[in-house]
Amino acid sequence: MRDMQLIYASRPFGYDDLTLTSILMQARKNNARNGITGALICRDDLCLQILEGPRDLVTSTFSRILRDERHVDVVNLLSSEIHRRLFPEWSMRHDPAQSWMWTPEEVARGAIGRASDQEILGTFESLANFNPPWTLPFLRRNEVMVEIPASAG
C-alpha cells in the first residue's frame, strides 16, 4: 500500500513560542511512534503542515488536529496518494517561516484560498531541499529532539 500526503492550513490560536514548541514536541513524539513524517511552517497568522505516511494513520492524525483547540479554521488543502515522501527522515521538520511565500497582508487577503495545488506543494518541495545554515537538521523519524540553532552551540 502506498503512503498518502495531506497538507492543511490553519490559524493558530494562542500562538507563542511555548505553544509552538508544545505542538512540535507532541507531533514529533506521536509521528515517530506512528511512522508519519512531515513538516510544519508556522507563524502567528497561519500554519501550513504536511503529513506523510500510511493513509489510516495520517487521517487519524488529521482528525486529532481538527479537534485540537490550538488550531482554528483548519482546511484540508491537498490529500493524495504518493510514491515517495518529501520528508522521509523528519518526524516533523519545523521551518520558522523562512521559506514562506506569502506576506501577512497577502494571507489576510485570502492568498491560501487562491493558491494552486502546485504553489502549496511547491512550498514544501522547496523546504525539503533547503537546509538552512542556522539549524542542525538532526531531528529524524525515530528521534524526539528539538532543533537547535547552530549558533547556540
Phi, psi and omega in degrees: 000135179281159176282165172241162179232133179229130177240129178228162174239150174206167170257126179288142178252127180069037186291128168201176183299323180294317178297315179298316178300318179298315179300313182296315181297315180295316180297317182296318180295309182294317182294319178299319178295324186261002180072026177262141176236169179163195181208153179233128172245118188218141171214182190293342181253347184195143172239140169238133179222142175244133176241136180226136178158193179302136186309311184296323180285323177294316181292325177290325175296315179297323177299320177295320180297320179300330180268352184284121183292350178279352178243133178237147177055051180288130180229125174284112183273319182211142168209131183201162173285143181231156177267333179210152180275147174282330185235057187297338183256004186243118174295325171192099177286144178244131173239109182285060176061027178284328182255019184296140184257349182237143175282163176303324179295319179294321178297315180298330179272008173093029181302323181297316181294334180265349184290141176282162176304320182292324176296316181294309179297322180300327177300316181283327176297320177296317179297321181298332181261006185245122174242095183298145182293344184271001177236157172255106187281069182253007179278104185250172187309316186262013179242145176242092181224178180245140174298137179238129177302139182301328181287348182282344184271000000 
